[in-house]
Amino acid sequence: YMKKITIFSLHLWYGGVERCVISLANLLAKQYEVEIVSTYKIAPTTGFEVKDNVKITYLIEKYKPNPEEWKKAVKKFNLFKIIKESWQAMVVLFLKKFKTVKAMKECNSDIMISTRILFNKWLGKYGNKQAFKIGWEHNHHQDNTKYINDLLKSCVNLNALVLVSNSLYEFYNKKMVERGLKCKCVFIPNMLDEIPEKTSQLTEERIISIGRLSYEKGFSDLIDIFKKFHDKYPTWHLDLVGDGALKDEIQKKIDDYNLTTAVTMHGYLNKMEINKLLSKTSFYVMTSYTESFGIVLIEAMAYGIPCLAFTSAQGANDLISDNETGFLIQNRDVEQMVLKMEQLATDKNKRLALGNKARQFSLNYSRDIVKEKWLDLLEGKA
């Protein structure tokens, strides 16, 4: 008898959580019958490659969430558009709850995994009582009391909560114990899909940053920082990988700073194209305001690339050892970030020393190590 696992995801397009969902489904598909139930079908295909033996079920194919369209209609004060987009938003919200709850009630899997607070709540309330129910938390709470309380409440009827960083594990484990909740906290990091055989030589004058072009990723700040750095080191190039709502705004800033030839906005790239860029990169810069894990950092480290990040990207603090595998910059200090970038740009030996240690550290996130942790939880050994 092959146990069945169902993972509930909001969508399967481009994004950190979506990528983790697909990686986990692929990882477990040998030992288990694996299905992903996706609320929305945002694009004709998935953002990342899914193995043939993983089943995908989409609950809503006709409608998509429309927050950006609604905001535009309000901004332009187009009454017809406001009514149209508001109506669609209500339909989407109704279908999201109705269809997801129905899918959870009808699901006969042995193990059910939720990927967000709202799904945790529904899974605990409506999911099969016999199933082993897991919440999988991908966000950092940022000391937001409401968020912390909402997450803890959502776990009341779950068997386990998986946290992607050790600091989050320690934080929520303490809270669960304080509140007398039976839900067990388990630390399982996100994983590398592969560990490259060849690392970057760190010789090319290239910097990279990867992520969704949204406010919390801080890409607008990155352009300000790169401008200061580029004034002194005009031969260096920045590769920006990702797509999102702030694309035009960031492109405008690049043009206004006359950095059009020094910065390439690649948009969405597949894994192979990203790996090609990483193999030619000398260091990685993360300017996120918040980050629960930062799989992009581990991927860069696997290529032997030193990483720089602000400590505000909480997940980076668990991954980067300051002056060992890269640099952590306190208080979003822009001048300090520029100084560290200049240090790496001018000192190849420093780049290599940090990069070698970064590569060694990344091996802790291999598929085999992470798989073992998941299997321990799923088989009741964790």
C-alpha positions in Angstrom: 0.0 0.0 0.0 1.4 3.4 -1.1 0.4 6.2 1.3 -1.2 9.3 -0.4 -0.1 12.9 0.2 -2.1 16.0 -0.9 -0.5 19.4 -0.8 -2.8 22.4 -0.9 -1.3 25.4 -2.7 -2.8 28.8 -3.8 -1.3 28.5 -7.3 1.7 26.9 -9.1 3.1 29.8 -11.0 6.4 31.7 -10.3 7.2 32.2 -6.6 9.2 30.9 -3.6 6.3 29.0 -2.0 5.2 27.5 -5.3 8.6 26.4 -6.0 9.0 24.7 -2.6 5.6 22.9 -3.1 6.7 21.5 -6.5 10.2 20.5 -5.2 8.6 18.7 -2.3 6.1 16.9 -4.5 8.8 15.8 -6.9 11.0 14.7 -3.9 8.3 12.5 -2.3 6.8 11.0 -5.5 8.9 7.8 -5.3 7.7 6.8 -1.9 4.2 8.2 -2.0 1.3 8.9 -4.3 1.5 12.7 -4.5 -1.2 15.2 -5.5 -1.0 19.0 -5.5 -4.4 20.7 -5.2 -4.0 24.3 -6.6 -6.7 26.8 -6.0 -6.0 28.9 -9.1 -4.6 28.2 -12.5 -2.8 31.4 -13.1 -0.9 30.3 -16.3 -1.2 27.5 -18.8 1.8 25.7 -17.3 3.5 25.5 -13.9 6.3 27.9 -13.0 8.7 25.0 -12.3 9.0 21.5 -13.7 6.7 18.9 -12.2 7.4 15.1 -12.4 5.0 13.0 -14.4 4.0 10.9 -11.4 2.8 14.0 -9.5 -0.9 14.7 -10.0 -2.1 18.3 -10.3 -5.7 19.3 -9.7 -6.8 22.9 -10.3 -9.9 24.1 -8.5 -10.6 27.4 -10.3 -9.5 27.8 -13.9 -11.8 30.5 -15.2 -11.1 33.2 -12.7 -7.9 34.7 -11.3 -7.2 37.0 -8.3 -7.3 40.6 -9.6 -5.9 43.0 -6.9 -3.7 44.9 -9.4 -6.6 45.4 -11.9 -8.9 46.6 -9.0 -6.2 49.1 -7.8 -5.8 50.5 -11.3 -9.5 51.0 -11.7 -9.7 52.8 -8.3 -6.7 55.0 -9.2 -8.3 56.0 -12.5 -11.7 56.3 -10.8 -13.2 54.3 -13.7 -16.6 53.5 -12.1 -17.5 50.8 -14.6 -14.1 49.1 -14.1 -14.4 49.4 -10.3 -17.8 47.6 -10.3 -16.5 45.0 -12.8 -13.3 44.3 -10.8 -15.1 44.3 -7.4 -17.6 41.8 -8.7 -14.8 39.5 -10.0 -12.9 39.9 -6.6 -16.0 38.7 -4.7 -16.6 35.8 -7.1 -13.0 34.8 -6.7 -13.1 34.9 -2.9 -16.3 33.0 -2.7 -15.0 30.3 -5.1 -11.7 30.1 -3.3 -13.3 29.2 0.0 -16.1 27.0 -1.4 -13.9 24.9 -3.7 -10.9 24.6 -1.3 -13.1 23.5 1.6 -15.0 21.1 -0.6 -11.7 19.6 -1.9 -10.4 19.2 1.7 -13.7 17.5 2.8 -13.5 15.1 -0.1 -9.8 14.4 0.2 -9.0 10.8 1.3 -5.2 11.2 1.6 -3.2 9.8 4.5 -1.2 13.0 4.8 -2.5 16.5 4.0 -0.2 19.6 3.8 -1.3 23.2 3.9 0.9 26.1 2.8 -0.8 29.2 4.3 -2.6 30.3 7.5 -6.1 30.3 5.9 -5.6 26.8 4.5 -4.3 25.6 8.0 -7.6 26.8 9.5 -9.8 25.1 6.9 -7.7 21.9 6.9 -8.0 21.6 10.7 -11.7 22.2 10.6 -12.8 20.3 7.5 -10.0 17.9 6.6 -10.3 14.1 7.2 -10.0 13.5 10.9 -7.9 10.3 10.3 -5.3 12.2 8.1 -2.0 13.4 9.5 -2.4 17.2 8.9 0.6 19.5 8.5 0.9 23.2 8.3 4.0 24.5 6.3 4.9 28.0 7.2 7.0 30.0 4.7 6.7 33.6 6.0 8.5 35.5 8.7 6.2 37.0 11.4 8.3 40.2 11.6 7.2 40.6 15.2 3.6 41.1 14.0 1.5 40.0 17.0 -1.6 39.6 14.9 0.2 37.4 12.4 1.8 35.3 15.2 -1.6 34.8 16.9 -3.4 34.0 13.6 -0.8 31.3 12.8 -0.9 29.7 16.2 -4.8 29.7 16.2 -4.7 28.1 12.7 -2.6 25.2 14.0 -5.0 24.2 16.8 -6.3 21.1 14.9 -3.1 20.3 13.0 -0.7 17.5 13.9 2.5 19.3 13.0 3.9 22.7 11.8 6.9 22.7 9.6 9.2 25.8 9.9 11.8 26.5 7.3 14.4 28.1 9.6 15.8 27.1 13.0 15.1 30.5 14.5 11.4 30.3 13.4 11.3 26.8 14.8 12.6 27.9 18.2 10.2 30.9 18.2 7.0 29.0 17.4 7.9 25.9 19.5 8.2 28.1 22.6 4.8 29.7 21.8 3.1 26.3 21.2 4.4 25.0 24.6 3.3 28.2 26.4 -0.2 27.9 24.9 -0.4 24.1 25.6 -1.1 23.4 21.9 -0.6 19.8 20.8 0.6 20.7 17.3 4.3 19.7 17.1 6.9 22.1 15.6 9.5 20.6 13.2 12.4 22.4 11.5 12.9 21.3 7.9 14.8 23.7 5.7 14.0 24.3 2.0 16.3 22.4 -0.3 18.4 22.7 -3.3 17.0 20.9 -6.3 20.6 20.1 -7.4 24.1 20.9 -6.3 26.2 22.0 -9.4 29.4 20.2 -10.1 31.2 23.3 -11.3 31.2 26.5 -9.2 31.6 30.1 -10.5 35.1 31.2 -11.0 34.2 34.6 -9.4 36.2 36.4 -12.1 33.5 38.2 -14.1 32.5 41.7 -13.0 28.9 40.6 -12.5 26.4 40.9 -9.5 23.1 39.1 -9.4 19.8 39.4 -7.5 16.7 37.2 -8.0 13.2 37.5 -6.8 9.6 38.8 -7.3 9.6 42.5 -8.3 7.4 43.5 -5.3 7.9 46.1 -2.5 9.1 43.7 0.2 12.1 42.5 -2.0 13.6 46.0 -1.9 14.7 46.1 -5.6 14.2 49.8 -5.8 16.7 50.2 -3.0 19.0 47.8 -4.8 19.1 50.2 -7.8 20.0 53.1 -5.5 22.8 51.0 -4.0 24.1 49.8 -7.3 24.1 53.4 -8.6 26.5 54.5 -5.8 28.7 51.4 -6.4 28.6 51.8 -10.2 29.8 55.4 -10.0 33.1 54.0 -8.6 33.2 50.7 -10.5 31.5 51.5 -13.9 32.6 48.2 -15.5 30.5 46.0 -13.2 27.1 44.7 -14.3 23.9 43.8 -12.4 21.6 41.0 -13.4 18.1 41.3 -12.1 16.0 38.2 -12.4 12.3 38.2 -11.8 9.0 39.7 -12.7 6.2 41.5 -10.8 4.1 44.5 -10.2 7.0 47.0 -9.8 8.7 46.1 -13.1 8.0 49.4 -14.9 8.9 51.5 -11.8 12.2 49.7 -11.4 13.0 50.0 -15.1 12.2 53.8 -15.0 14.7 54.2 -12.1 17.3 52.3 -14.0 16.8 54.6 -17.0 16.7 57.8 -14.9 20.1 56.8 -13.4 21.5 56.1 -16.9 22.2 52.5 -15.9 20.4 51.0 -18.9 23.5 49.3 -20.2 24.8 48.4 -16.7 21.6 46.6 -15.4 19.8 43.8 -17.3 16.3 43.1 -16.2 15.8 39.6 -17.4 12.2 39.0 -16.3 11.2 35.5 -15.5 13.9 32.9 -16.3 13.8 29.1 -16.1 16.2 27.1 -13.9 18.7 26.5 -16.7 18.9 30.2 -17.6 19.4 31.2 -14.0 22.1 28.6 -13.5 23.9 30.0 -16.5 23.9 33.5 -15.0 25.0 32.1 -11.5 28.0 30.4 -13.1 29.2 33.8 -14.3 28.5 35.8 -11.1 31.0 37.1 -8.6 28.6 38.0 -5.7 24.9 38.0 -4.8 23.1 41.0 -3.3 19.8 40.7 -1.4 18.0 43.9 -0.3 14.7 42.3 0.9 12.8 44.0 3.8 11.6 40.6 4.9 12.5 37.0 3.9 11.6 33.8 5.8 14.3 31.6 4.2 15.8 32.8 0.9 16.4 29.7 -1.2 18.0 32.0 -3.8 20.9 32.6 -1.3 21.5 28.8 -0.9 21.4 28.4 -4.7 24.0 31.1 -5.1 26.2 29.6 -2.4 26.0 26.2 -4.1 27.9 28.0 -7.0 30.5 29.2 -4.5 29.1 32.7 -4.6 29.5 35.0 -1.6 26.2 36.7 -0.6 25.4 40.0 0.9 22.1 40.8 2.6 20.5 43.3 5.0 19.6 41.7 8.4 16.0 42.8 7.8 15.8 39.8 5.5 15.4 37.6 8.6 15.9 34.3 6.7 19.3 35.5 5.5 20.5 35.7 9.1 20.1 31.9 9.4 22.0 31.3 6.1 24.8 33.9 5.9 27.6 33.8 8.5 29.0 37.4 8.5 32.5 37.5 7.1 32.5 33.7 6.7 30.1 33.0 3.8 29.3 36.6 2.9 28.3 39.8 4.7 25.2 40.7 6.8 24.5 44.5 7.0 22.7 45.9 10.0 19.9 48.5 10.0 19.6 48.6 6.2 22.7 50.7 6.1 23.1 51.6 2.4 26.6 53.1 2.8 27.8 49.9 4.6 26.3 47.7 1.8 28.1 49.8 -0.8 31.4 49.5 1.1 31.1 45.7 1.4 30.3 45.5 -2.4 33.4 47.5 -3.1 35.5 45.2 -0.9 34.4 42.2 -2.8 34.8 43.9 -6.2 38.4 44.8 -5.4 39.6 41.7 -3.5 39.3 38.5 -5.5 40.9 36.4 -2.7 38.2 37.6 -0.3 35.6 36.6 -2.8 37.1 33.1 -3.1 37.5 32.6 0.6 33.9 33.5 1.3 32.7 31.6 -1.7 34.4 28.4 -0.7 32.8 28.4 2.7 29.5 29.3 1.2 29.7 26.3 -1.1 30.5 24.0 1.9 27.5 25.4 3.8 25.1 24.9 0.9 25.7 21.1 1.0 23.6 21.0 4.2 20.5 21.7 2.0 21.0 18.8 -0.4 17.9 16.8 -1.5 19.0 13.7 0.4 19.5 15.5 3.8 16.1 17.4 3.5 14.3 14.3 2.2 15.4 12.3 5.3 13.9 15.0 7.5 10.6 15.0 5.7 10.4 11.2 5.7 11.1 11.2 9.5 8.1 13.5 10.0 5.8 11.6 7.6 6.6 8.2 9.1 6.2 9.5 12.6 9.9 9.4 13.6 10.4 13.2 14.0 
